[in-house]
Structure formats: C-alpha cells, structure tokens
C-alpha cells in the first residue's frame, strides 16, 4: 500500500474531504500539521519545484484575500520567506509520495496516476477540493477547534475520484 505524507491545516474541511478521497482509493496517510511543522526554506521549496510562484499560495489566506500580498508579484525567495513567516499562505495539501514532494491535490492525484503506470491521465470531476467552502474565514489558528462532523466524507467527490483512480501497485 502506498504511503502519502499529507501536510494539512488541522480542521480544514477541504482537507478532510481530500484525505477521505485518498483513503477510499486505498492509500495510507501519515497526516501532519502543516502549521506547526518547523519549515525551513530548503525543506519547503521542493514542494513547489514545477509550479509558477503564484500557484504556491493558498488563495483563501486572509493576507491574500485582503490584497496585502500579491503572489504573482513575488520572487521565489520572497514567496518562501513570506510562507515561512505565515504558514497560512501555503497552498495545501503539501504531500510526499515516494520521492515526490507535491503541492495541491491535483499534483497528488497526477503523481499517483503516474505511479500506477496508467497510460492516460483523466483528471476526475471531483468538485472543487481546494477552494475553501466556509462562508466565514477560519480563525488564524484553528488547531484547537473540534473537527467539523457535519462534513460528509463519502460525498460524490469520493466516488468520482475513486471511479477514475483505481489503485494499482504503486511503487
């Protein structure tokens, strides 16, 4: 069974859905708290290696929504510095699959598809698993908040993902 190290913001509804999608597909998760991980530039940078700087950021972060930070205007070094100072800026999830450090659920899905040595890469219709569904912003640090039990982890996005992503024998 493939192991995915999954860095999340604890209590995030989208990440609850993302984890359930992966578990339903047969993957084992080692879930870690992205906000309390002691990141350094050299440990954070590999997660973004093939992405434009603007895609490194969590678009729902308060400082981005307010316009205080414009991800498209930052250099890679400035982006890493900002994320080290405020981990809420980091696009989630960050994940490690084998030798691959990944950012965002689409990247995780793609590498799992490739690791199963399948010829096609059809991105399933999952609904939006990255955009925050909350009507009110999250508190700055909700690690002490109880998890939201109203989230249906077996929603139709799970069946859509698993119907197009049958776990083979990833290495």
MIRO-365760 format. One record per residue: residue in three letters; x, y, z of N, C-alpha, C, O, CB in turn. Coordinates in pm, whole numbers, plus 50000, padded with zeros to 5 digits. Each point is the difference from the previous one (the first is absolute). Glycine has a CB too. Layout:
BEGIN
ALAXYZXYZXYZXYZXYZ/...
//
This chain:
BEGIN
UNK500854988350000499155011750000500895012350000500965000850077497194986950045/UNK501535022149791500785012349991499745008850120498875001550045501064997249706/UNK501135007250301499905009250113500145014249947500895003049921500064979850239/UNK498165025949886500055014149965500185007950130499194998950091499334997749701/UNK502555011250215500165009250111499215012449960500295006249898502034984750173/UNK496695012650009498995010049965500055011350102499604998250115498924984249776/UNK501975029250067500075011650088498735008249983499675004349890502864996250098/UNK496755001550122498715006849996499935011150104500825001050091498124978049826/UNK500045029350065499615009250107498914992650076498914998149947501675023649920/UNK499694974150255499014992350075498655007250007499935012050025501944978150108/UNK497075002249845498665005450004499505005449868498835003749990501605001550243/UNK500414995349665499605005249870499024990349934500314988249983501915023949992/UNK496614992949988498984991449939500464993849869499764988249975498515026050133/UNK502384993949808500464994549873501004988850021499974990049929499655032049964/UNK501244979650204501004989650021499384987650061500504989049978501235028450050/UNK497214984150046499264988350047499484992349879500104987749995499255024150220/UNK500114995349689499494993549878501154993949919499874988849950498215027650044/UNK503024990849993501134994949924500554987150060500294990549928500275032950005/UNK499574976450199500524988050068499054988249979500454988849976500685025650197/UNK497584987949835499034989249982500064994549858499894987949979498645022450195/UNK501644998649729500134995749860501204990649987499904989449939499055032249980/UNK502194982350136501214992049990499864986750074500394989549949500955031650030/UNK498114979450142499824987650077499024990549931500234987949997500245024850213/UNK498464992649734499034991749930500644993349879499614988949962498545026250116/UNK502814991549861500704994249885501044989750043500624993749915499005027649961/UNK500594977050255500894989550047501365004650045500884991750024497944993849827/UNK501405027550162501305005050041500055001850151499005003250064501275008149715/UNK500914986550277500235002150142500565014150018500905004149926499524971050116/UNK499065032350055500445013750023500725001450133499574994550101498535013649762/UNK502994999250135500705004350120499715015050006500695007949936501184973750054/UNK497135022350088499525013850003500825008250099500224995850114497474996549823/UNK502755019350017500825008950083499455014249996499355004049904502674981650053/UNK498265021750147499525013750013500945009549925501155002050041497804992650183/UNK500575011149668500805009249920500375012550079501095005549983497784985849811/UNK500235013250293500235012650071501054998950110500675009850032496994996149918/UNK502484982250109500984998750109501304993249954500914998350081497185000650079/UNK502004997449715501244994149948501075011049995499735010949951498974971849912/UNK502505014550187501065010150000500665001149861501104994949979499315000750267/UNK498915011049661500495001349863501255008749994500175009350078497504987849838/UNK503194999649989501145008349962499915001549848499334992149934502155000050264/UNK499185017649748499935002449855500354987449922499334996649902501275027550135/UNK500434968950006500444988149926499064988050015500044990949917502285017150114/UNK496834991950071499044988950012498665003549935499264990949961501865002150251/UNK498575019849775498735004249941500085001349848499074996249929500405015750282/UNK501624993249739500145002949856499764988049908499395001849895502235015550170/UNK498814970549968499794988849908498534997049967499724993949897502384996850195/UNK496975013249992498594997449974499485007949880498964996549945500744998850297/UNK501005015249718499515008949896500824999549872499835008649914499325006050266/UNK501724975649806501015000249896499505002549858500695007049925500524977950219/UNK497665009949815499545001649862498825009649986499365000449895501444976750062/UNK498915030550146498855008949997500425014749993501025003750057497684979350073/UNK500515025449801500265014450005499795005050143499194994450073500105008249684/UNK501435007850282499945005050137498575002950044499644996950113502645012849855/UNK496924996049948498625003450037499204987750043499045001350076501055018049765/UNK500284968950111499284987650034500494993750130499494989650041500155006749716/UNK501335009650306500514994950127499105004150116500104994650110502225006249798/UNK496805008750067499265006550108498574995150015499334996349904502095023250058/UNK498144980650162498614997250037499205012749972500125009950072500554972950106/UNK498525016849718499225011949960499005004450106499525011349997500754981549766/UNK499404998450332499055003550105500685006150123499325003750096499224977849823/UNK502795019550079500715005950115499555014550019499895007449903502114977450057/UNK497745019150164499525013650025500885011049939499475009849948499564981550262/UNK502275007249796500905010549948499975000849847500315010449943501154986150257/UNK498164992749735499865000349855498635005649962499895008549911501674971750066/UNK497405015150091498655005149973499905015150022499295006949927499794970850138/UNK501635027350036499955014350031500815008349901499855012249995499854982050244/UNK501154999449681500845007249905501345004250059500805006449931497145001349960/UNK502314988850234501275003550064501174993449927501085005849988497744996750233/UNK500954985349731501044992649927499474996549862498884994949986502084995750229/UNK499855012349683499674996249862501004989349959501145003149966497915020149977/UNK500544964050059500934989249968500685001549864501154995849985497454989650155/UNK500725020349763500575001349866501155010149996500814999949907496974994149999/UNK502305014750194501045010350001501264995750075500975007550005497235009449982/UNK501794971150071501124995650083501024991549923499634992549910498845008150286/UNK502785000849841501034991049949499904986950078499354999850105502195019749829/UNK499064969750019499994987650079500545001850142499424994850094500844992849692/UNK500835019750229500575002150134499065008050089499844996950118502455002249783/UNK497095011250043499045008050078498794991650040499485001350111501285019449768/UNK498804970750031498844991450028500314990550115499204998550092500085003049668/UNK501884992150234500384990750107500125007550132499534995150103501674990349732/UNK499415026250163500155008050122498635003550059499814999150122502365010349789/UNK496894994550005498655003450047499304987750059499335001050103500525017149723/UNK500314970450111499354987850049500634995150130499304994650086500144999349679/UNK501855007750250500654996250126499505008750114499844995250113502194997349760/UNK497725020250099499505009150102498514997750029499545002450112502185014449815/UNK497524978649973498564998150015499584987349925499645000849883499995024350140/UNK500424963250043499674987449932498574999249944499714991249919501944998350231/UNK497465019349893498665000149941500045003649852499044997449927500025008950296/UNK502034999749732500155003549860500274987949911499785000749879501085021450194/UNK499594966949984500404988249922498784992949944499064996850073502995000750070/UNK497975000149728498944992349936500054985850054501074994150015499015020349776/UNK498744980150236499924986750058499254990549907499235004449915500855005650314/UNK500144977049788500964994150091501405000249941500195001149879498004984550214/UNK502775013349996501344996249958500054985050025499484995250100501625027749954/UNK499524969849855500024985550015501334994549949500645005749911496864993350065/UNK502884989950083501174992749953499514986149960499434992650080502195020550070/UNK498634983549723499644986949947501294994349943500495004549897497075002050049/UNK502994983550122501294994549958501065010850002500265006150104498584976949753/UNK501765019550028501055010249986499445013749965500775009649988500794972449942/UNK497155019250053499385012249949499435008750112499244995350085500234992549705/UNK500915025050210499425010050089499015008049916500365005449896501734995950254/UNK496664999449897498925005449917499215010750073499935000350123499934977849760/UNK499535030850039499165010750053498664999849927499955001249878502085012950180/UNK496894984450017498665000249941499504986049968500784991249965499725031149941/UNK498214975850107499414986749981500134995249856500104988049977498305017050207/UNK501595004249718500154995649861501364993749976500114990049928498325028050000/UNK502624987850132501354994449985500094986350066500654990949947500315032350048/UNK498394975350120499994987050069499314989749912500524989049981499455022450245/UNK498874992149720499274990649914500834996249879500074988249963497775021650114/UNK502795000049860500774997449879501164990450026500224990749923499155032049992/UNK501374979450194501154991350027499544986050037500684990249968500655029650107/UNK497524979149992499474986650030499604992949871500214988049987498995019950238/UNK500234999449682499614994349872501244994949926500014988949947497985026750042/UNK503044992850007501254996249932500644988050069500504991049933499845032949996/UNK499644975950205500654988950072499284986849976500574989350020500205027050153/UNK497974984449786499274987849967500254995549857499434990149954498835016550212/UNK502605001049762500414996949864498814998849906499954991149916502054997350175/UNK497055020649923498855000449912500325009449885500685010150018497714985050173/UNK501115001549689500375007749882499325013649993500595009549949499774969149936/UNK498435022550163499275012549993499975006850136500154993650104498474997349709/UNK501175022050183499835007450125498705007949992500015012049972502504989550063/UNK496364991949990498745007450001499755005950139499754992550094499324992649725/UNK500995028150193499725006250130498524998350027499175004949923502725012050052/UNK497764976350132498604997650029499275012850039500625009850044499984967150029/UNK498115023049910499185011250043499754998450150499134992350041499765010049729/UNK501865004850309499944998450145499165010750068499774999450120502454990249868/UNK497345019849936499545011950068501275007450036501094995749961496744993850130/UNK502075021149979501195007650035500484995650137499365002950101499875016749760/UNK501904973550143500564995250125501045009450059500624996850101498964980249820/UNK500625034650016501005009350054499395013050048500495005850097501154984149751/UNK497325014950087499435012850041499244998350130499194990850015500645016449746/UNK500435001450332499354999250131498505002049985499545009149931502554999550181/UNK497144982749954498555000549991499385007750116498775001550005501284976849876/UNK500755026650210499475007450115499455013649955500575006549912501074981850241/UNK497265015849908499465013249971500685010650085500025011749962497794977949977/UNK502745006550175500755009250086501454995350000500264988049991497705017150155/UNK503005004249865501404995750002500324991350121499395001450106501215019549771/UNK500364970350105500484991950111500695009150100500525010549964499754969249887/UNK499735016250275500845007450095501464998449958500334990249932498005006550257/UNK502555012549849501394999249957500644986550030500824995349921499345028950116/UNK499494969650072500574987050033498914991850067499685002250117502675007449910/UNK497064981149899498884992450055500394985950044499174991050001499335022349853/UNK502774984850181500444986750041499294995350125499964987950026502245016749872/UNK497255004450181499334995950123498494998649980499294996250092502505015150040/UNK497734991849746498574999049973499634985349976500804992649943499185030849960/UNK498834972450137499574986349971499794998449851499645009649931499294988450295/UNK501294990049723499794997849858498525001249968499144997850085502894987149904/UNK497695018649887498625002149957499394986549963500344994349896500195029150022/UNK498604971750165499394987049977498875000649898499484989649960501125004150272/UNK499005018549724498935001149903500474997249858499184998549909499725018150240/UNK502414982749830500524997249867499744985449966500334991050077501435026949949/UNK497674979949858499744986449955501234995249924500145003549883497355000450105/UNK503394988250074501244996149934499794990449884500934998049921500205005450294/UNK497714990849772499754991049889499095006649897499124993749942501164986650210/UNK499965032649827499215007549904500274994949859500844991449980499195028750171/UNK499244985449753500154995149863501405002449945500404993349905497185010950061/UNK503175005550092501375001949949500854987850027500904997049921498885027550116/UNK499974968350072500774988050031499734989449894500934993949947498985011350299/UNK498814992549722499724989649902500495003949861500424991449923497605001850211/UNK501935019849834500505004349870501504997549990500494995149898497705022250088/UNK502544986150122501454998249998500364985249995500864996049921499425025350207/UNK499084970749954500374985950005499574992549875500624990049964499215010950285/UNK499125003549684499574993049880500995002149885500084991749910497545010950163/UNK503135008549929500985002349895501414997150045500935000349919497575016849988/UNK501694980050223501344998050053500044987350083500035000550123500375024349878/UNK499614964149932500094987250071501454997450034500875000449913497104990549967/UNK502295006350247501384998050045500544987049943499424989350018500125023650192/UNK501594988349722500684988449947501074995850098499724997150117499825009949646/UNK501694992750190501094996150085501085010849995501064997949942498434977650021/UNK500235036150100501015010749992501274996250074499994992650098498195024249884/UNK502914988649967501274997150066500415011150090501054999150064499624987149746/
//
